[in-house]
């Protein structure tokens, strides 16, 4: 995983994915770089087809963090998983 892919993965963790243009604006990377990086992250299993980070992405992030940061990452993963469940329930009810 290169620096751009890692930064995009972190950006997706921090906020809900909207589209590639928004990620390009947030990160400062070209739209082409965002496109190719997301494709690579998907192929490597770090993000899923809905452009949400997988458990593999969170494990990668935790490996690069200190203990205090790991606890925050665990909390973020738990909140993100709960948020996804709520969204799925709302979508099913519509």
N, C-alpha and C positions, 0 to 999 in steps of 0.2 A: 504494500500500500504506500503510495507516495504522499507527499505533504498536502497536495490539493485534495486528494481523496479523503485523507484524514480530516482535514478542515471541513469539507462538505459533510462528512459523517457527523462531526460534532455539531454543525449547524442544524442538521436534521434532528439531532437529539434535543437541541435547545428549543426548537419551535416546530410546529406542525408544517409539514411539507405542503406548499401551495403549487408551485410550478418551477421549472428550470430558470425562467427569466428572473423570478424573485430571488432564487438562490444566487444567480449571477450578480444581481445588484447588491445583495448582502455581502457576498464574499469578495467581490471585485474581480472574479474570474470571468473569462469570456463564456458566452453561451455554449460554444463548442466544447470548451474544457469541462464545463459542468455536465454536459450531455455525455461525453466520453467517460468522465469520472463516475457518474451515476451508473452507467452501463457496467463498468468494471466492478464497482461495489456490489452490484446485483449479482454479477457472475461469481464473485468471491463469497457471496452469502452474507454480506454485512447489512444489506437492506433488502427488503422484500419487494414484491411486485406493486405494492401500494406505497412504495417509497417511505417505509417506516423501518427504523433500525431493528435488527434482529438481536437475539441474545448474544450471538457471536460478536456483534459490534460492541455491545456493552462489556463483554469479557475483554475485548481488545483494549478498550478504553481503561478498564480497571487495571490491566497489566502495566500500563504506563503511568499510573497514579501512585501517590503516597497513600498511607492507610486512611487518613482523614478524608482525602478525596474519594477513596473507594467507598466509604460509607455514604457519601453524597451520591455517588453513581448508583449504588444499590437502591437508594431512596428514589432517584430519578427513574430507574427502570421500573420499580414497583408502581409509581404514579403513572408512568406512561402506559403500562399494561392495564391499569384500572381505567385510564382515559379511553384506551382502545375498546375495552369491553363496553363502556358506556356508549360510545359512538356506534358500535355494532348493534346494541339494543335499540338505540334511536332509529337507526336505518331499517331494522327489521319491523319496527312499529309503524313506519311511514308507508 
